[in-house]
């Protein structure tokens, strides 16, 4: 694409904005049957917003934590129109064996995304899977291959592409050419989100099947940080803050500027300050994603202060005519020499969806993000009906996720990696190519063979 033009090629941003602000209203003779694998924080958030978008029937729930599973069954029994209590399962294979689900949501920890998503499409369901797509590059590619082989629709939870104010920014600023020539972008996260605790190892609680929870990941002694939520502090289960937070912002910039695969990826950093914590993810890291004529540079730091308190987790696109700052909360376009400063805020719809506020109190629903999840679900359902690719199709999720995975590999190897997407290998680097697939714990089998 000519980066100086940024032409809108298909559905206009205005049309996408309209999708993000209206209720989904496709006529149906019976409700879609939905299952959820992973009933923790974002599993609840995603499924609650799907229910806000369309009166689906929540048929089945799965989790290896029996208390979390029962809590989710109570919640969705009370929320869905039928008031039926969903079936509950401890094993996702048993849930899928029923073969009666139209849609499956996968919201497990990252190390379980691939196996559950692949099994779901092979069982005939369309899938909404949380980001990142997996924990290694070839696992992520296997997810793409499975979606294409089965013909199922797969939407990845990179919902910046369905965020109303960011759609507006794309239309008003990027597509309108207000930035001029673009050759550089920054993405960042300065949240103090890395744990500093050092609790002792212990026996897992009786409600948690820790063997099943660990699944294909390396087995660690159980620690209360692992479940729920703080598993993100450990590389065994994900890709650190790059895999958790950079994937959103890198994907946002890729979408805004219509970028494909980066040609080269480099990264440096490590555990530089929080050396006393049990966490093994980096507390400081910079990664450069080189798209030939455009560099996108990521920085995270879990200590100190943020350079811009207004945009602590954000993307900034620099052009010859102006600068565009983007976050989940808002956007600002600052022209360089005169012109109009443009601003937009997150769409909050408490008048239409009052449960956003109460769910924020109880289930940690992020109120400014709720409209983005709804828009993402609406787009997903329309793609399911049209048998088309959604806006965050599995291929787009794979590119953004795999790029972040390779940033960690580049940091570990201390060298730049040139990736060939045609062969899914690192050019001239056998050691780096081997890192594209990590070992699975027996008896689990890596989906890439």
Secondary structure, 3 states (H helix, E strand, C coil): CCCCCCCCCCCCHHHHHHHHHCCCCCCCCCCCEEEEECCCHHHHHHHHHHHHHCCCEEEEEECCEHHHHHHHHHHHHHHCCCCCCCEEECCHHHHHHCCCCCEEEECCCHHHHHHHHHHHHHCCCEEEECCCCCCCHHHHHHHHHHHHHHCCCEEECCHHHHCHHHHHHHHHHHCCCCCCCEEEEEEEECCCCCCCCCCCCCCCCCCECHHHHHCCCCCCCCCCCCCCCHHHHCCCCCCHHHHHHHHHHHHHHHHHHCCCCCCEEEEEEECCCCCCCCCCCCCEEEEEEECCCCEEEEEEECCCCCCCCCCCEEEEEEECCEEEEECCCEEEEEECCCCCCEEEECCCCCCCCCHHHHHHHHHCCCHHHHHHHHHHHHHHHHHHHHCCCCCCEHHHHHHHHHHHHHHHHHHHHCCCEEEECCCCEECCCHHHHHCCCCCCCCCCCCCCC
